[in-house]
Amino acid sequence: MNIAKLIRQIKKPVLLLFIFMGLGSTASFAYENNGLTKKALKPFKHLSKESATCASCHRNEHRSIYQQWGRSKHFGANVGCYECHKADASDPDAIRHKGFQIAVIVSPKDCAQCHSTEVEQFSKSHHAKAAEILGSLDNVLAEVVEGAMVFHGQSPVAVNGCWQCHGSEVKVLPNGDLDPTTWPNTGIGRINPDGSKGACTACHQRHEFSMKQARRPESCGKCHLGPDHPQKEIYEESKHGINFYANVDKMNLESAKWVAGEDYDAAPTCATCHMSATTELPITHDVGDRISWTLRPAISQKIDAKAIKMGKDVKPWLERRNDMKTVCTSCHSSKMIESFYEQFDSLVNLYNNKFAKPGASIIAALKEENMITPVPFDEAIEWTWFFLWHHEGRRARHGAAMQAPDYVQWHGMYEVAHRFYIEMVPEIKELIEKAEKKGNHKGAERVHKLLDEILNRDEHKWFLGKMDDKTAAKRAAARTKFKKRYVQE
């Protein structure tokens, strides 16, 4: 009987795993329980003695992990526990276990033994730097405003929240244990004891490391969802997401090469656009390699703008955009793609010019004139401004980038406008009055002039009742037509 036929006849996956070991007690177990011949076991004897020893114990101690590994490509390639977990005695997190030198954490440095290209690409990405958030306003919220440093000198909010997506800086205690404030953690930008950055398991769930799982939008949804960056929800609203869930059985998610337009054509996923191969582009693990705008900060800018200012040589934004357009051509015409980007750019520029730049300039003036304190989040206007750009502004921009109209409008620009006109403007006026009463006439005058100049721009004049006659007449005519269509006589 050939081995392929033998494997097909085995009903329970766990028995197949036992066959794999082919050494020591595991091989004996497989032989005795399945009546297999030593000849049938011979193809599996390439597993290392160390991994065979690990598996002989962990198949009983951690059955789920063992079975997941048994379904993995690692299993098929005779890559076992030790090949991934082995460590040098000099490694900061090395421990002695059952006579072997191992590390609990499998870092990108370890994965690079076999996947060097992927790790090199990932290391250049924004994902690899995700743990560098200590000075951000988000971190101030988690450690000070929402939390307190009560968990071994750390904030439970940061440990259980921020760091689980962004990544922790994993610390090793004097006794060799991993610090429970920093581990367990699969944050995408995790800083590992060996100095490497990242966690491959953030996307490739251990110990199966399924391509099918990593290619689904839910994999990205661990981090990319919620009020400030709801990419998963945005995707689900888009036609891309609707098509994916309707045709998931046609997506060929387990294909080895998974080229858009060849192996599947029903819909793209996050991986399709940001990472996967096309007929013209190779796979990349730098998820920003095809992104032309950065939509994260208060004011959006082209993805290479900051690096250029710092004198760094990076891939130009236009080249990145052309690569993304190449992905789009797997399903769409060039004219449609060009028109989409015109629409997208128009929304980002509108947000920047109408709300983000004016808002940022006012906040900066308030700080410079000592009209608000240097302490973050201790005054209402700081929360208002944070909501405007960090939550609502991001939702609008990401909605436009990924074709989710409800996130552009009702979850986005509608809330940006409300936040600006109905909350931020009155708060600015209140701060001007307060400054006047305290004798800060210079500061009050500067901010008053700035606000007045902003509100008298064409795009804001409506708020002052100064809409020009031509625009007012056009709005009135449109309103009349609307009433005739929908309002009963």
Buried (B, 14 or more C-beta within 10 A) or exposed (E): EEBEEBEEEBEEEEBBBBBBBBBEBBBEBBBEEBEBEEEBBEEBBEBBEBBBBBBBBBBEEEEEBBBBBBBBEBBEEBBBBBBBBBBEEEBBBBBEEEEBBBBBBBBBBBBBEEBEEBBEBBBBBBBBBBBBBEEEBBBBBBBBBBBEEEBEEBBBBBBEBBBBBBBBBBBBEEEEEBBEBBBEBBBBBBBBBBEBBBBBBBBBBBBBBBBBBBBBBEBBBBBBBBEBBBBBBBBBBBEBBEBBEEEEEEBBBEBEEBBBEBBBBBBBBBBBBBBBBBEEBEBBBBBBBBBBBBBBBBBBBBBBBEEEEEEEEBBBBEEBBEBBBBBBBBBEEEEEBEEBBEEBBEBBEBBBEBBBBBBBBBBEBBEEBEBBEEEBBEBBBBBBBBBBBBBBBBBBBBBBBBBBEEBBEEBBBEBBBEBBBEBBBEBBEEBBEEBBEEEBEEBBBBBBEBBEEBBEEEEBBBBEEEBEEEEEEEEEEEEEEEEEEEEEE
